[in-house]
Amino acid sequence: MSDAPTAFAEAVHEVAYAYFAVPFFRRHMDDAGCAPTDLRRPSDLERIPPTVKAQYRSNFPHGVLAAGHGLDDPMLRRLQSSGTEGDRLLSVTYVFTLAERMATSLQMNPRYRFLSEASAIKTCRFAAPNCSDVECANPNSTMQDRTLPDGTLVLPVYHDLLTTPDAMLEQAAAEMSEYDPNLFYVDPVHMTWLAAHLARRGVQRWPGKRQAAVILSYTMPTHGTRRRIETFFGPGVPVAGALAMSEFGYLGMECQEGTLHLNTTDFYLEFVRDGQPGGPGELAELYVTTLRERVSPKIRYRTGDFYRRHHTPCRCGSAHPAVTYEGRRKNLLTAGGGRRVTPREVDDVIGVRSWIDLYQLSQLGADRFVLRFVGERSPDAREEESLRGQLADLLASSNVRCVHASYIASERGGKFSACKGPDEAAT
Ligand SMILES: [Zn+2]
């Protein structure tokens, strides 16, 4: 929780700015019978109802842009959500605001500071095409077609990752070598699938020579995908997860201890559990309020992402709060007895198993679960029964099936979730 007095004062300043400059937010506060002058202490912020994606989408652009700002400003950058939760949301902010947020996150991990000092960050991106604003799945697209205005190369892949033909994976690997980036910004699922493909044809290790780093984003890294990617890039290349959202850009990063820290320099953060502030260790949703956002401030924005704050500060000494990412709301499962089980808890049980490259655990009904996994070899009966038993304990269910699959479908937005809650699994 951002509870320092200066952080709260900055949040109030942001609320006041939004109230006087942003039409949607003015109505939002007026409807709640709340004015900026009512905000005297942090708990007063709870008088402002949280805001949600649909409100920003339906009021875009004029309702959510601050007075005096238009979409024709050349310093604006547009960020589009992947559409994992229905319609896509377009967010706009200044290029330099995004750069500041990125710099704050990269500073959290000393192994990434070389990027701040490099003459240029040369980024290679591998993720669902929807996340990249380019057409990737066309087999005839060239590297030039997939190079963004900032020079980022987006590697080719199918929208439904596991249907990507081998020839396209070969092309992605070849382009990766040719482009020789110093930053790989990848979805861990996509990178794992590519590394597994390369391992099958004898390429166990990224052959790059220059100093480089890997950032895992878009979906939650699992123990398995993280291990696979670390092995592929080798010990000289740091691999860390970053939290980034199209609504905000960078929100946080893992430090050298492997702890995720959230950026409280550029954002005011709240962890909310059932409408109340959540305590350390409690499963709580992250609400984000931007700070110093001139174009389109967001106030108490419900991210739909769940975290647990750590009880103790991280050994790295960072002042940014240490948290564990637990998963998205729609990916939470309900165990027998009603307890919510997060994708993080599921992944802690699954861990690293040599026979699982990727998996998806779906809740099919109140007490029915199926784990589908893809991997090079089939588990023996003992291995499979052991995992099934551990999942049955976690989920308090006697109805857990394990299926060695050759294919698992991506979501509509192109991402691939390790867990699917009952509503999601039914569609
Ligand atoms: Zn740390």
Residues whose N, C-alpha, C, O or C-beta is under 5 A from the ligand:
A	BS01	ZN	C255 E257 T259 C314 C316 S318
